[in-house]
Amino acid sequence: MAELLIRNLEPEVIKRLKLRAKQNHRSLQCELKSIVEAATKMSLEEARKVSNAWHKRLSNRSFSDSAKLLREDRDR
C-alpha cells in the first residue's frame, strides 16, 4: 500500500485531529485514514447522479408535512 506524508500542518490542526481520533477510539493514523477514505468514496459527479436518480424515483410521490407530524407528536 502507498504511504502519504503531509508537511507543515498547523499545531492547532494536529491538536484537533488527535482529539477527534481520541473521541473515535482510534490512533491518529487510523483517524486520518478514515478521513481520507470518507472524502474519496464518491466524486461530485457520482453524487449528482445518485441524487438525480433518487429525485426522479421520488418525484411522483407526495409526502406529509413532517413539521406538522413532529408538532403532533410533541403535543402528545
Chimera marker file (.cmm) of the C-alpha trace (Angstrom):
<marker_set name="trace">
<marker id="1" x="0.000" y="0.000" z="0.000" r="1" g="1" b="0" radius="0.5"/>
<marker id="2" x="1.049" y="3.573" z="-0.600" r="1" g="1" b="0" radius="0.5"/>
<marker id="3" x="2.052" y="5.925" z="2.173" r="1" g="1" b="0" radius="0.5"/>
<marker id="4" x="1.354" y="9.646" z="2.390" r="1" g="1" b="0" radius="0.5"/>
<marker id="5" x="3.247" y="12.431" z="4.105" r="1" g="1" b="0" radius="0.5"/>
<marker id="6" x="1.590" y="15.738" z="4.962" r="1" g="1" b="0" radius="0.5"/>
<marker id="7" x="4.005" y="18.528" z="5.783" r="1" g="1" b="0" radius="0.5"/>
<marker id="8" x="3.584" y="21.828" z="7.598" r="1" g="1" b="0" radius="0.5"/>
<marker id="9" x="0.298" y="21.232" z="9.393" r="1" g="1" b="0" radius="0.5"/>
<marker id="10" x="-0.502" y="23.874" z="11.955" r="1" g="1" b="0" radius="0.5"/>
<marker id="11" x="-0.170" y="22.673" z="15.553" r="1" g="1" b="0" radius="0.5"/>
<marker id="12" x="-3.840" y="23.522" z="16.190" r="1" g="1" b="0" radius="0.5"/>
<marker id="13" x="-4.911" y="21.278" z="13.296" r="1" g="1" b="0" radius="0.5"/>
<marker id="14" x="-2.866" y="18.403" z="14.713" r="1" g="1" b="0" radius="0.5"/>
<marker id="15" x="-4.365" y="19.020" z="18.149" r="1" g="1" b="0" radius="0.5"/>
<marker id="16" x="-7.916" y="18.854" z="16.732" r="1" g="1" b="0" radius="0.5"/>
<marker id="17" x="-7.112" y="15.705" z="14.750" r="1" g="1" b="0" radius="0.5"/>
<marker id="18" x="-5.694" y="13.999" z="17.841" r="1" g="1" b="0" radius="0.5"/>
<marker id="19" x="-8.805" y="14.955" z="19.811" r="1" g="1" b="0" radius="0.5"/>
<marker id="20" x="-11.032" y="13.615" z="17.064" r="1" g="1" b="0" radius="0.5"/>
<marker id="21" x="-9.049" y="10.360" z="16.986" r="1" g="1" b="0" radius="0.5"/>
<marker id="22" x="-9.362" y="10.007" z="20.750" r="1" g="1" b="0" radius="0.5"/>
<marker id="23" x="-13.122" y="10.626" z="20.611" r="1" g="1" b="0" radius="0.5"/>
<marker id="24" x="-13.433" y="7.892" z="17.985" r="1" g="1" b="0" radius="0.5"/>
<marker id="25" x="-11.171" y="5.489" z="19.933" r="1" g="1" b="0" radius="0.5"/>
<marker id="26" x="-8.627" y="5.383" z="17.115" r="1" g="1" b="0" radius="0.5"/>
<marker id="27" x="-4.980" y="6.128" z="16.636" r="1" g="1" b="0" radius="0.5"/>
<marker id="28" x="-4.154" y="9.334" z="14.804" r="1" g="1" b="0" radius="0.5"/>
<marker id="29" x="-3.103" y="7.312" z="11.762" r="1" g="1" b="0" radius="0.5"/>
<marker id="30" x="-6.387" y="5.362" z="11.714" r="1" g="1" b="0" radius="0.5"/>
<marker id="31" x="-8.359" y="8.580" z="12.083" r="1" g="1" b="0" radius="0.5"/>
<marker id="32" x="-6.513" y="10.197" z="9.177" r="1" g="1" b="0" radius="0.5"/>
<marker id="33" x="-7.030" y="7.073" z="7.059" r="1" g="1" b="0" radius="0.5"/>
<marker id="34" x="-10.750" y="7.172" z="7.849" r="1" g="1" b="0" radius="0.5"/>
<marker id="35" x="-10.997" y="10.864" z="6.897" r="1" g="1" b="0" radius="0.5"/>
<marker id="36" x="-9.203" y="10.330" z="3.579" r="1" g="1" b="0" radius="0.5"/>
<marker id="37" x="-11.279" y="7.244" z="2.710" r="1" g="1" b="0" radius="0.5"/>
<marker id="38" x="-14.556" y="9.030" z="3.513" r="1" g="1" b="0" radius="0.5"/>
<marker id="39" x="-13.528" y="12.049" z="1.450" r="1" g="1" b="0" radius="0.5"/>
<marker id="40" x="-12.815" y="9.932" z="-1.628" r="1" g="1" b="0" radius="0.5"/>
<marker id="41" x="-15.724" y="7.490" z="-1.593" r="1" g="1" b="0" radius="0.5"/>
<marker id="42" x="-17.760" y="9.308" z="-4.223" r="1" g="1" b="0" radius="0.5"/>
<marker id="43" x="-16.911" y="12.020" z="-6.716" r="1" g="1" b="0" radius="0.5"/>
<marker id="44" x="-19.137" y="15.067" z="-7.079" r="1" g="1" b="0" radius="0.5"/>
<marker id="45" x="-20.382" y="13.769" z="-10.420" r="1" g="1" b="0" radius="0.5"/>
<marker id="46" x="-21.230" y="10.374" z="-8.903" r="1" g="1" b="0" radius="0.5"/>
<marker id="47" x="-23.063" y="12.082" z="-6.046" r="1" g="1" b="0" radius="0.5"/>
<marker id="48" x="-25.074" y="14.162" z="-8.532" r="1" g="1" b="0" radius="0.5"/>
<marker id="49" x="-26.051" y="11.036" z="-10.469" r="1" g="1" b="0" radius="0.5"/>
<marker id="50" x="-27.231" y="9.300" z="-7.291" r="1" g="1" b="0" radius="0.5"/>
<marker id="51" x="-29.096" y="12.415" z="-6.168" r="1" g="1" b="0" radius="0.5"/>
<marker id="52" x="-30.785" y="12.820" z="-9.560" r="1" g="1" b="0" radius="0.5"/>
<marker id="53" x="-31.788" y="9.151" z="-9.619" r="1" g="1" b="0" radius="0.5"/>
<marker id="54" x="-33.423" y="9.440" z="-6.178" r="1" g="1" b="0" radius="0.5"/>
<marker id="55" x="-35.087" y="12.711" z="-7.145" r="1" g="1" b="0" radius="0.5"/>
<marker id="56" x="-36.537" y="11.076" z="-10.262" r="1" g="1" b="0" radius="0.5"/>
<marker id="57" x="-37.606" y="7.988" z="-8.302" r="1" g="1" b="0" radius="0.5"/>
<marker id="58" x="-39.429" y="10.043" z="-5.652" r="1" g="1" b="0" radius="0.5"/>
<marker id="59" x="-40.751" y="12.868" z="-7.845" r="1" g="1" b="0" radius="0.5"/>
<marker id="60" x="-44.229" y="11.365" z="-8.377" r="1" g="1" b="0" radius="0.5"/>
<marker id="61" x="-44.849" y="10.745" z="-4.681" r="1" g="1" b="0" radius="0.5"/>
<marker id="62" x="-46.359" y="13.116" z="-2.174" r="1" g="1" b="0" radius="0.5"/>
<marker id="63" x="-45.143" y="13.361" z="1.374" r="1" g="1" b="0" radius="0.5"/>
<marker id="64" x="-46.799" y="14.608" z="4.515" r="1" g="1" b="0" radius="0.5"/>
<marker id="65" x="-45.666" y="17.766" z="6.268" r="1" g="1" b="0" radius="0.5"/>
<marker id="66" x="-43.022" y="16.500" z="8.681" r="1" g="1" b="0" radius="0.5"/>
<marker id="67" x="-43.200" y="19.685" z="10.780" r="1" g="1" b="0" radius="0.5"/>
<marker id="68" x="-46.899" y="19.021" z="11.377" r="1" g="1" b="0" radius="0.5"/>
<marker id="69" x="-46.187" y="15.409" z="12.353" r="1" g="1" b="0" radius="0.5"/>
<marker id="70" x="-43.428" y="16.446" z="14.764" r="1" g="1" b="0" radius="0.5"/>
<marker id="71" x="-45.685" y="19.071" z="16.338" r="1" g="1" b="0" radius="0.5"/>
<marker id="72" x="-48.457" y="16.488" z="16.822" r="1" g="1" b="0" radius="0.5"/>
<marker id="73" x="-46.002" y="14.048" z="18.377" r="1" g="1" b="0" radius="0.5"/>
<marker id="74" x="-44.659" y="16.655" z="20.787" r="1" g="1" b="0" radius="0.5"/>
<marker id="75" x="-48.150" y="17.684" z="21.825" r="1" g="1" b="0" radius="0.5"/>
<marker id="76" x="-48.970" y="14.156" z="22.997" r="1" g="1" b="0" radius="0.5"/>
<link id1="1" id2="2" r="1" g="1" b="0" radius="0.2"/>
<link id1="2" id2="3" r="1" g="1" b="0" radius="0.2"/>
<link id1="3" id2="4" r="1" g="1" b="0" radius="0.2"/>
<link id1="4" id2="5" r="1" g="1" b="0" radius="0.2"/>
<link id1="5" id2="6" r="1" g="1" b="0" radius="0.2"/>
<link id1="6" id2="7" r="1" g="1" b="0" radius="0.2"/>
<link id1="7" id2="8" r="1" g="1" b="0" radius="0.2"/>
<link id1="8" id2="9" r="1" g="1" b="0" radius="0.2"/>
<link id1="9" id2="10" r="1" g="1" b="0" radius="0.2"/>
<link id1="10" id2="11" r="1" g="1" b="0" radius="0.2"/>
<link id1="11" id2="12" r="1" g="1" b="0" radius="0.2"/>
<link id1="12" id2="13" r="1" g="1" b="0" radius="0.2"/>
<link id1="13" id2="14" r="1" g="1" b="0" radius="0.2"/>
<link id1="14" id2="15" r="1" g="1" b="0" radius="0.2"/>
<link id1="15" id2="16" r="1" g="1" b="0" radius="0.2"/>
<link id1="16" id2="17" r="1" g="1" b="0" radius="0.2"/>
<link id1="17" id2="18" r="1" g="1" b="0" radius="0.2"/>
<link id1="18" id2="19" r="1" g="1" b="0" radius="0.2"/>
<link id1="19" id2="20" r="1" g="1" b="0" radius="0.2"/>
<link id1="20" id2="21" r="1" g="1" b="0" radius="0.2"/>
<link id1="21" id2="22" r="1" g="1" b="0" radius="0.2"/>
<link id1="22" id2="23" r="1" g="1" b="0" radius="0.2"/>
<link id1="23" id2="24" r="1" g="1" b="0" radius="0.2"/>
<link id1="24" id2="25" r="1" g="1" b="0" radius="0.2"/>
<link id1="25" id2="26" r="1" g="1" b="0" radius="0.2"/>
<link id1="26" id2="27" r="1" g="1" b="0" radius="0.2"/>
<link id1="27" id2="28" r="1" g="1" b="0" radius="0.2"/>
<link id1="28" id2="29" r="1" g="1" b="0" radius="0.2"/>
<link id1="29" id2="30" r="1" g="1" b="0" radius="0.2"/>
<link id1="30" id2="31" r="1" g="1" b="0" radius="0.2"/>
<link id1="31" id2="32" r="1" g="1" b="0" radius="0.2"/>
<link id1="32" id2="33" r="1" g="1" b="0" radius="0.2"/>
<link id1="33" id2="34" r="1" g="1" b="0" radius="0.2"/>
<link id1="34" id2="35" r="1" g="1" b="0" radius="0.2"/>
<link id1="35" id2="36" r="1" g="1" b="0" radius="0.2"/>
<link id1="36" id2="37" r="1" g="1" b="0" radius="0.2"/>
<link id1="37" id2="38" r="1" g="1" b="0" radius="0.2"/>
<link id1="38" id2="39" r="1" g="1" b="0" radius="0.2"/>
<link id1="39" id2="40" r="1" g="1" b="0" radius="0.2"/>
<link id1="40" id2="41" r="1" g="1" b="0" radius="0.2"/>
<link id1="41" id2="42" r="1" g="1" b="0" radius="0.2"/>
<link id1="42" id2="43" r="1" g="1" b="0" radius="0.2"/>
<link id1="43" id2="44" r="1" g="1" b="0" radius="0.2"/>
<link id1="44" id2="45" r="1" g="1" b="0" radius="0.2"/>
<link id1="45" id2="46" r="1" g="1" b="0" radius="0.2"/>
<link id1="46" id2="47" r="1" g="1" b="0" radius="0.2"/>
<link id1="47" id2="48" r="1" g="1" b="0" radius="0.2"/>
<link id1="48" id2="49" r="1" g="1" b="0" radius="0.2"/>
<link id1="49" id2="50" r="1" g="1" b="0" radius="0.2"/>
<link id1="50" id2="51" r="1" g="1" b="0" radius="0.2"/>
<link id1="51" id2="52" r="1" g="1" b="0" radius="0.2"/>
<link id1="52" id2="53" r="1" g="1" b="0" radius="0.2"/>
<link id1="53" id2="54" r="1" g="1" b="0" radius="0.2"/>
<link id1="54" id2="55" r="1" g="1" b="0" radius="0.2"/>
<link id1="55" id2="56" r="1" g="1" b="0" radius="0.2"/>
<link id1="56" id2="57" r="1" g="1" b="0" radius="0.2"/>
<link id1="57" id2="58" r="1" g="1" b="0" radius="0.2"/>
<link id1="58" id2="59" r="1" g="1" b="0" radius="0.2"/>
<link id1="59" id2="60" r="1" g="1" b="0" radius="0.2"/>
<link id1="60" id2="61" r="1" g="1" b="0" radius="0.2"/>
<link id1="61" id2="62" r="1" g="1" b="0" radius="0.2"/>
<link id1="62" id2="63" r="1" g="1" b="0" radius="0.2"/>
<link id1="63" id2="64" r="1" g="1" b="0" radius="0.2"/>
<link id1="64" id2="65" r="1" g="1" b="0" radius="0.2"/>
<link id1="65" id2="66" r="1" g="1" b="0" radius="0.2"/>
<link id1="66" id2="67" r="1" g="1" b="0" radius="0.2"/>
<link id1="67" id2="68" r="1" g="1" b="0" radius="0.2"/>
<link id1="68" id2="69" r="1" g="1" b="0" radius="0.2"/>
<link id1="69" id2="70" r="1" g="1" b="0" radius="0.2"/>
<link id1="70" id2="71" r="1" g="1" b="0" radius="0.2"/>
<link id1="71" id2="72" r="1" g="1" b="0" radius="0.2"/>
<link id1="72" id2="73" r="1" g="1" b="0" radius="0.2"/>
<link id1="73" id2="74" r="1" g="1" b="0" radius="0.2"/>
<link id1="74" id2="75" r="1" g="1" b="0" radius="0.2"/>
<link id1="75" id2="76" r="1" g="1" b="0" radius="0.2"/>
</marker_set>
